[in-house]
Structures are given as structure tokens and as C-alpha cells.
Amino acid sequence: MPNNLPFSIADIAMLCGVNVPDTRGKNYVLVDCPLCGRKKSMSLKLDEDVFACHCSGGNGGMLDLYKKVNNCYEKSNGDIIREIKAKLNIDDGEKEFKKVKPLPKVKKLTKNEVLPQMQKADKAYRCLLKLLGLSQKHRQDLLKRGISEENIEKYMFRSVPVFGYEYFAKNVAEQCDIKGVAGFMQDSRSQSLSFIPKLTGIIIPVKNIFGLIEGLQIRLDKPIRKTRYIWLSSDGLVGGGKATTPAYFAESSKSTDTCIITEGAFKSIIPNQYKDLTVIGLAGVGNQRCLEYVLPELKRKGYTKIIEAFDADFRTNPDVLHHREKLEKTCIEAGFKYSRYVWDLKDGKGLDDFILNREKANRV
């Protein structure tokens, strides 16, 4: 197995009460998520032994999934591995683990392979956003968050509509090909959108490194359990598409060779707005697959240095600590000079909080 452990991500999922379908011959499967409770919202990547929930944003490796579901972050990885082996009746003394033929490595994505679908989604999303509005409440929320009026318009923030899904989808379908675009669904008779009326919130159009809106993220007015952000997706629905959890890209207006990598749209927009920095906001610290095409594009743009600026709670959050080490390895292997921004948690959890707190302090 890729991790040299005698169990897989599918084994862990089943221990967590997930019904896992037949995995033979597959690189990934979709399952009901034990974190957010939504059906078919979690993908298990069998060739890498990692998981990702496209609604809650939870992601990571096998042990991360076990820790999240069982709330046992205080245990060491060694203790958790022994606990899992015991539950699976794996006896280290016998060493009679089943040998599983490793699956082929996932092919790295290139710009030419990912652009066509991105361009298709971008056209459909821009058409949709022109039809939607932003409520006064959500405008005030964004202003309080530190987003300027200019950037509220520039980045096309919108409010989740509570009705009219067929009307909006029909209008977009008349101008664009919506088949396979995440959030849209289409059969032979009608079109619609997979918004849920009760899940109201702010729509965040996520513009990627190519300047294309690759996905729509929703900041919920009322979190689902502890989940504040979800992705608009119609995976598994007729004519629907799967959310790709892209990285947000906000580029400096100045000539620079340095790009900051952090997590989330607001943590990209705020540093760019106040400090004119180039920032990439991953959809989650573990959502690093997009770097396969993002890093080559950064090089093409002339960037040579990367500064990681994940949340200041990395010291106590094992998820963040693990993924920041993975990011460092990936960026150095890609030929970038690599360093980190580190600040005290009391000065703000995220990079956006840190910058806004500094701005407030300077005005006093």
C-alpha cells in the first residue's frame, strides 16, 4: 500500500461507520460523509489513501479521518495505528498481511488538460452571477470582514437565491453549455441548480491562477455543525458536475517574484487588498492537488519564491502541521525558494486576521 501500513483508507472509512462500495479496479470512490452527514460528498482516493469532503472541506490522510470522526487528536499516531490494527484483527506477530498490487500513480495534470473544463465552467458561472444579486445584509457582512466596496463588485460576491433555480439555469443554458458544470443539472426536459433554500449564504466565486472562475463556494449564514464553507456541486445528479475545490488567486499589481500560499478566499483577498501581495488561497490545507498545474504556471509568470502562511494554530493543529510540511516538500521539489510567515496566535488566527489587526492598530 502507498503508506506501508497494513490497512487502507477504505478500511478506516468502514471503521468510521461508512458504507464503502466495491473498490476493485478503482482509484477513488464517493461515499456518504461521516463528518457533515451529506450523501456522496466524501471522496476516498484509494491510490493515495486520502479523503476529501467537498461540502465540509475536511481532508487529509487515513489517520486524519480516524482522528476527526473519533475526536482523538490527543492520541499519538503510534497509539492510533495500534488501535486500528486491534479493531481490524491485524496481528503484527504473524506478518500475514494481504499483498495488494499498488495502483498506478495519478498522472500529473497539465495546463492544456485542465483549461477546457475550467473555461466552460467560467462562462457558465459568469452568466449565472450576472443574474444574481447581493443582499444588503451580506454586503454589510463583507464590509465588516474588511472587503472594500470596490472588491465586492470586482470579485462578484452574490447571495444564494432561495427560489428561481430553474429560471436561472434555463437562462444560463441558453447561452452556455452547462453539462458537467458543478452546481448545474440538466435532463431532457429541464435545467436546474443544486442550491438548497435553507443553506443561505454568500457566494464566493473562486477565480484561479488562469483568471477563470473555477468554482462557487458558499459561506453559510448558519454553519452545519462546525462547517462554515461548502462548495456548490451537483455530483451524481443528471447532467451534473463535481466541485473541484480550486485555489483562489489574487495577483499583485506590482512586479514581484514572491507568492504567498495560505488557505481560503478571504485570506487571499485581504492581503492583496491591503498590502498588494500575490496570494494563493488553497481550498483547504490538504487540497494541494491543484499545485500540479498552479506551480508551473507561477513559474511561467516569473515567480521564484513561495512563502507559506497557514493559520497560526499549526502548533496545536496536527492537520495543519502535516500539510504545511507536505507543501514545503512540493514547492522545493518544483524549484522554488521556500520560507514561512509565522506570527503569534494572539495577533490573529489567519493571515487576513493578522493583517486587519495590524491595520486597526496603526489607525489607533
C-alpha positions in Angstrom: 0.0 0.0 0.0 1.2 3.6 -0.6 1.6 4.2 3.1 3.3 0.9 4.0 0.6 0.3 6.7 -1.4 -3.0 6.7 -4.7 -1.1 6.1 -6.2 1.4 3.7 -8.4 4.5 3.6 -11.3 2.2 2.8 -10.6 0.2 5.9 -10.6 3.3 8.0 -13.8 4.6 6.4 -15.6 1.4 7.3 -14.3 1.6 10.8 -15.9 5.0 11.0 -19.3 3.6 10.0 -19.1 4.4 6.3 -20.6 2.0 3.7 -17.8 1.7 1.2 -18.7 0.2 -2.2 -16.6 -2.3 -4.1 -13.2 -0.6 -4.7 -11.7 -3.2 -7.1 -10.1 -1.5 -10.1 -10.9 2.0 -8.9 -8.7 4.9 -7.9 -11.4 6.6 -5.9 -14.9 6.2 -4.7 -17.6 8.5 -3.4 -19.2 7.7 0.0 -21.5 9.3 2.5 -19.5 11.7 4.7 -19.3 10.9 8.4 -18.2 14.5 9.1 -21.0 16.6 7.5 -23.6 13.8 7.1 -24.3 14.6 3.4 -24.7 11.7 0.9 -21.9 11.0 -1.6 -20.0 14.1 -0.5 -16.7 12.5 0.5 -14.2 11.0 -1.9 -11.7 8.3 -0.9 -8.6 8.3 -3.1 -7.5 4.7 -2.9 -4.2 5.2 -4.7 -3.1 7.8 -2.2 -5.0 6.8 0.9 -6.5 10.3 1.4 -10.0 11.6 1.8 -11.8 14.9 1.0 -15.3 16.1 1.8 -16.4 18.6 -0.8 -19.1 20.1 1.5 -17.3 20.4 4.8 -13.8 21.0 3.4 -12.4 18.3 5.6 -9.5 16.4 4.1 -6.3 14.5 4.9 -4.9 11.1 5.3 -6.2 7.9 6.9 -5.2 8.8 10.4 -6.7 12.3 10.0 -10.0 10.7 9.1 -9.9 8.4 12.1 -9.0 11.3 14.4 -11.7 13.6 13.1 -14.5 11.1 13.4 -13.4 9.7 16.8 -12.2 13.1 18.1 -9.0 11.6 19.4 -6.4 14.2 18.5 -4.7 13.8 21.9 -3.5 10.3 20.9 -0.2 9.7 19.2 -0.1 8.3 15.7 1.5 5.2 17.1 -1.3 4.6 19.5 -3.9 5.2 16.9 -2.2 2.7 14.5 -2.2 0.1 17.2 -5.9 0.8 18.0 -6.8 0.4 14.3 -4.8 -2.8 14.0 -6.7 -4.2 17.0 -10.1 -3.3 15.6 -9.1 -4.9 12.2 -7.7 -8.0 14.0 -4.3 -7.4 12.4 -1.6 -9.3 14.3 1.9 -7.9 13.9 3.4 -11.1 15.1 2.1 -13.1 12.2 3.0 -10.7 9.5 0.4 -12.3 7.2 -0.9 -9.1 5.6 -2.5 -9.4 2.2 -0.3 -8.2 -0.5 -2.1 -5.6 -2.6 -0.8 -4.7 -6.0 -0.1 -0.9 -5.9 -2.3 1.2 -8.1 -0.6 3.3 -10.8 0.4 6.8 -9.7 -2.0 9.5 -10.7 -1.0 11.4 -13.8 0.1 14.9 -13.1 -2.3 17.5 -14.6 -1.0 19.9 -17.3 -2.4 23.3 -18.2 -3.8 22.1 -21.5 -5.6 19.2 -19.8 -7.4 21.3 -17.2 -8.2 24.5 -19.2 -11.1 23.4 -21.4 -13.4 22.4 -18.5 -12.3 25.5 -16.5 -13.2 27.8 -19.4 -16.6 26.0 -19.8 -17.3 26.5 -16.0 -16.1 30.1 -16.1 -18.5 31.0 -18.9 -21.5 29.4 -17.1 -20.7 30.9 -13.7 -20.2 34.4 -15.1 -23.6 34.1 -16.8 -25.2 32.9 -13.6 -23.6 35.6 -11.4 -25.0 38.4 -13.7 -28.5 37.1 -12.9 -28.0 37.1 -9.1 -27.8 39.9 -6.6 -26.2 40.6 -3.2 -28.4 41.2 -0.2 -27.7 44.3 1.9 -27.0 42.1 4.9 -24.4 40.2 3.0 -22.8 43.4 1.7 -22.5 44.7 5.3 -21.0 41.3 6.3 -18.3 41.6 3.6 -17.6 45.2 4.6 -17.2 44.2 8.2 -14.9 41.4 7.1 -12.6 44.0 5.6 -13.6 43.7 1.9 -13.8 47.1 0.2 -16.9 48.2 -1.9 -14.7 48.1 -5.0 -13.6 44.5 -4.3 -17.1 43.4 -3.5 -18.0 44.4 -7.1 -14.7 43.2 -8.6 -14.9 39.7 -7.1 -18.6 39.4 -7.9 -19.9 38.3 -4.5 -23.5 37.2 -4.5 -26.2 35.9 -2.2 -27.6 32.4 -2.5 -31.1 32.6 -4.1 -33.9 30.9 -2.2 -36.0 30.2 -5.3 -35.9 30.5 -9.1 -33.3 27.8 -9.7 -35.0 26.5 -12.9 -35.3 30.1 -14.2 -31.6 30.9 -13.6 -30.4 27.6 -15.0 -32.6 27.9 -18.1 -31.2 31.4 -18.8 -27.6 30.2 -18.4 -28.3 27.1 -20.6 -29.5 29.3 -23.4 -26.0 31.0 -23.5 -23.7 28.3 -22.3 -23.0 24.6 -22.2 -23.9 23.6 -18.6 -23.5 19.9 -18.9 -21.0 18.7 -16.3 -20.5 22.1 -14.7 -20.7 21.7 -10.9 -23.9 23.1 -9.4 -26.0 22.7 -12.6 -28.1 19.7 -13.5 -29.9 19.0 -16.8 -32.1 16.3 -18.2 -34.0 16.1 -21.5 -36.8 18.3 -20.2 -35.4 20.9 -17.8 -32.4 22.5 -16.1 -31.9 23.5 -12.5 -29.3 24.4 -9.9 -28.4 22.4 -6.8 -28.8 25.3 -4.3 -30.6 24.3 -1.1 -33.0 27.0 0.1 -32.2 26.5 3.8 -28.4 26.8 3.2 -28.3 30.5 2.6 -25.1 32.5 2.5 -22.6 34.4 0.5 -21.5 33.0 -2.9 -17.7 33.4 -3.3 -16.7 33.0 -7.0 -13.2 31.3 -6.8 -11.0 32.7 -9.5 -8.0 30.5 -10.2 -4.5 31.3 -11.5 -5.7 31.4 -15.1 -8.2 34.2 -14.2 -11.1 31.8 -14.6 -14.0 31.2 -12.1 -13.5 27.6 -11.5 -16.0 27.0 -8.7 -18.5 28.7 -6.4 -18.0 28.4 -2.7 -20.7 29.3 -0.2 -20.1 30.9 3.2 -23.1 29.7 5.1 -25.1 32.1 7.3 -25.7 29.2 9.7 -22.9 26.6 9.8 -23.8 22.9 9.5 -22.4 21.6 12.8 -18.9 23.2 12.5 -18.9 23.6 8.7 -19.0 27.2 7.6 -18.0 26.8 3.9 -19.4 24.4 1.3 -19.0 24.1 -2.5 -21.8 24.3 -5.0 -21.8 20.8 -6.5 -24.1 18.6 -8.5 -22.0 15.4 -8.5 -24.1 12.3 -9.0 -27.1 14.3 -10.4 -28.3 14.1 -14.0 -26.1 16.2 -16.2 -24.3 17.5 -13.1 -20.6 18.0 -12.2 -18.3 17.6 -9.3 -16.8 20.6 -7.4 -13.0 20.7 -8.0 -12.1 22.7 -4.8 -9.7 25.1 -6.7 -7.2 27.5 -5.2 -8.1 31.2 -5.1 -5.5 33.5 -6.9 -5.1 37.2 -6.2 -2.2 38.8 -8.0 -0.2 41.9 -7.0 -0.4 45.0 -9.3 3.4 45.3 -8.8 6.2 43.3 -10.3 7.2 40.7 -7.8 8.9 37.3 -7.7 7.2 36.2 -4.4 3.8 34.4 -3.9 2.2 33.7 -0.6 0.3 30.4 -0.2 -2.4 30.4 2.5 -5.9 28.9 2.9 -9.2 30.3 1.7 -10.5 33.2 -0.4 -10.7 35.9 2.2 -7.1 35.1 3.3 -6.1 35.8 -0.4 -8.2 38.9 -0.9 -7.4 40.8 2.3 -3.6 40.6 1.9 -3.9 41.6 -1.7 -6.2 44.5 -1.0 -4.3 46.0 1.9 -0.7 45.0 1.1 -0.8 44.4 -2.7 0.6 40.9 -2.3 0.2 38.0 -4.7 -1.6 35.3 -2.8 -2.8 31.8 -3.5 -5.6 30.5 -1.1 -5.9 26.7 -1.1 -9.4 25.4 -0.7 -8.1 23.7 2.5 -4.6 22.9 3.7 -4.9 19.4 2.3 -6.2 20.5 -1.1 -2.9 20.6 -2.8 -3.6 18.6 -6.0 -4.1 21.8 -7.9 -0.5 22.7 -7.4 0.4 20.3 -10.1 -0.6 22.9 -12.6 -0.5 26.0 -10.4 3.2 25.8 -9.7 4.3 25.5 -13.3 2.0 28.5 -14.2 3.6 30.5 -11.3 7.0 29.8 -12.8 5.8 30.9 -16.2 4.6 34.2 -14.6 8.1 34.8 -13.2 7.6 33.8 -9.6 10.6 32.2 -7.9 9.8 32.4 -4.2 7.0 31.0 -2.1 6.1 32.0 1.4 3.7 29.7 3.3 1.3 31.5 5.6 -1.1 28.9 7.1 -3.1 29.6 10.2 -1.1 30.4 13.4 -2.7 27.4 15.2 -0.4 25.0 13.3 1.4 24.4 16.6 -1.7 22.7 18.1 -3.5 21.5 15.0 -1.9 18.3 13.6 -3.8 18.7 10.3 -2.1 22.0 9.6 1.3 20.8 10.7 1.2 17.8 8.5 0.1 19.6 5.4 2.5 22.6 5.8 5.4 20.0 5.7 3.9 18.5 2.6 3.6 21.9 0.9 7.2 22.7 1.7 8.4 19.5 0.1 6.2 20.0 -3.0 7.4 23.6 -3.6 11.1 22.9 -3.1 10.9 19.9 -5.5 9.3 22.3 -8.0 12.3 24.5 -7.8 11.0 27.4 -5.7 12.8 29.1 -2.8 10.6 28.5 0.2 10.1 30.2 3.6 7.3 30.8 6.1 5.4 33.7 7.7 4.9 32.9 11.4 3.1 35.1 13.9 1.6 34.7 17.4 -1.9 33.3 17.6 -2.9 36.3 19.8 -2.3 38.6 16.8 -4.8 36.7 14.7 -5.5 33.1 13.6 -5.3 33.6 9.8 -3.2 35.8 7.6 -6.3 38.0 7.0 -6.9 38.4 10.7 -3.2 39.3 11.3 -3.2 42.0 8.6 -6.6 43.5 9.6 -5.5 43.6 13.3 -2.3 45.4 12.3 -4.3 47.9 10.2 -6.6 48.6 13.1 -3.6 49.1 15.5 -2.0 51.5 13.1 -5.1 53.6 13.0 -5.3 54.0 16.7 
